[in-house]
Amino acid sequence: MATMSPYKPTPEELVAELTLLLDLEPRGGDRFIGRKNRHGIGRVFGGQAIAQALGAARRTVPHSRHTHSLHAYFLRGGSDDLPIEFRVKRDFDGRSFSNRRVVASQNGEPILNLITSFQEPQVGLEHQFPQMPDVPQPEDLESDALMRQRVAEQLPEGHLRNRMLQARAIDIRSVEPRDWLSPEKAEPISHCWFRTVSALPDDPPVHRAVLAYASDFQLLATAIRPHGLSFHLGQMKAASLDHALWFHGPFRADDWLLYVTESPWSGLARGFGRGQIFTRDGRLVASVAQEGMIREVPQKA
């Protein structure tokens, strides 16, 4: 009897599932419920919590006002087995700006606090610094998904192998490919292109939510590059502590974006990272900063 091959979702299905995950169910009184991630790894991915909290706040301001910044603190690890409740406080509505506070909770305990600000579009002075780095184009790079497949072939059946083989809605192409199984010490700088694997709706808040989701991918990984250690080998424990994101201009998250990350410091069991996100034509459209807990795990002799 022939065995059936596992179902592989199409790119369109993967992106539809991501946009549904980042959508919210209104429950009245500026209260919203974020859906569970059916393909989670046990602990809620920080980018998911940030993007869902941003979506909750977004629903309480006029559509004409665009998100220009957010600042979040991670308080507890969330569970992928539970939905997340988001409560929004309308702190300020002025002629040009609106400010919102969001508390994300599970089982009555807060897991994330987020403050975000929205602005009515205005014309003002413009400049940009620095220029986008000169790196290979995404068409000249291999998808990280193909690299994960090769790594998975070296792993026994189990949780890590399944994670490596999991299809993802965002295609990442690293300029400096990571060696997940035998990393070497390297400069704390990395560059990668990313975009969704199929088209997104023509709705700017959706694109901002997806960028907020993706902005949590690279920063802590960059912070451990100088130390030649791997999360996947159980050599490190890590968790995001806080996250800040500023939106500078329009973009599409289904077009290639270059994410430039660097970690100028780590110490005291913390790593600091900052990032810049550019469109393909060189416009700086977002800036990111994050600090996270990074602890080396003693290895058994």
Salt bridges, closest charged atoms under 4 A:
GLU17 OE2 - ARG38 NH2 2.71
GLU17 OE2 - HIS39 NE2 3.22
ASP23 OD1 - ARG59 NH2 2.54
GLU25 OE1 - ARG27 NH2 2.88
GLU25 OE2 - ARG35 NE 3.73
ASP30 OD2 - ARG90 NE 2.72
GLU85 OE2 - ARG31 NE 2.40
GLU85 OE1 - ARG87 NE 3.35
ASP91 OD2 - ARG101 NE 2.55
ASP93 OD1 - ARG100 NH2 3.07
GLU109 OE1 - ARG76 NE 3.72
GLU120 OE1 - ARG65 NE 2.89
GLU139 OE1 - ARG280 NH2 2.64
GLU142 OE2 - ARG150 NH1 2.79
GLU157 OE2 - ARG161 NH1 3.39
ASP171 OD2 - ARG173 NE 3.15
GLU176 OE2 - HIS191 ND1 2.72
ASP202 OD1 - ARG252 NH1 2.82
ASP203 OD1 - HIS63 NE2 3.94
ASP254 OD1 - ARG252 NE 2.89
GLU262 OE2 - ARG274 NE 2.58
ASP281 OD1 - ARG283 NE 3.69
GLU291 OE1 - ARG270 NE 3.12
